[in-house]
């Protein structure tokens, strides 16, 4: 999510997320963020269009990398494997800094508008993955189910990762475990 | 969704949905709805708290029936079978009138606030299904994945049903087909 970036952009992101957690998103002003990061408000606006952008500016990069990974996957990959490859690439971006991801998640969950915006962003990514599957010849309903089921696995893995104590679990690992669980759940049962 | 109800409530629902489609949700006033249904605004408020309630008042019933079906399922049912039973009960309520379901869907998709509200209602139902699975002893992450994957299948089935030309496909049938597809997608592939 660009979260590892050095310099003013990274400091502004860190400052914004900390203030959103401490004071609430609504109560935090751009001036407060700039002040904590030790820059001017004008510098803030060189990096972000507004304070909400701090939370959502990574969407485009995540989407792009996810779609590129799907398109780069071998022709023999199944629909669910293609989705798993796409989400693995998304997790690679998002999973870089759990501290910041956790703050972002806390802020979004505490605000109905942000929550609903996040849900619709996730729905949009899922729709784009389904379209990418269709372009690779996957049937219409099958593409939708694979993309939506993959998004479901992602959400659960993300929650596990964000909630986990200690540093053993990484987001990509949680995602892979989730896909394995989905396979087990959907398998015909013995007996 | 109470959509089959006779009398003033049913007429008001029908009138509201038709007006929302024709004029847009924002542009439709309670007075317009009452007038088209041939009742007074006061009668409207005996049935609905406000115009948005016309779109969302079925949530409680759908949730309740879904949870009851999950709880009534046999102890031998797998986590995904429990979710399928719950969603079958939801589809039984929602699937009664495709014409109204389609209008409702059109209205919601055309308005960002309504769309985001719908997404968060669906997320809430999914969280409740996961909790119900946990109460039946399903593991934490497994419960979340089963509920979210089930919700994914439901959304795709709903879309297919709403979009289908002609009357062959019913919502419960689309849902069953979706679960079968999920099983196929998640199955280990031969070769």
Interface residues (C-beta under 8 A of the other chain):
Chain A: X78 X79 X80 X112 X115 X116 X117 X119 X120 X123 X141 X142 X144 X145 X146 X148 X149 X151 X152 X153 X155 X156 X159 X160 X177 X178 X181 X182 X183 X185 X186 X187 X188 X189
Chain B: X78 X79 X80 X112 X115 X116 X117 X119 X120 X123 X141 X142 X144 X145 X146 X148 X149 X151 X152 X153 X155 X156 X159 X160 X177 X178 X181 X182 X183 X185 X186 X187 X188 X189
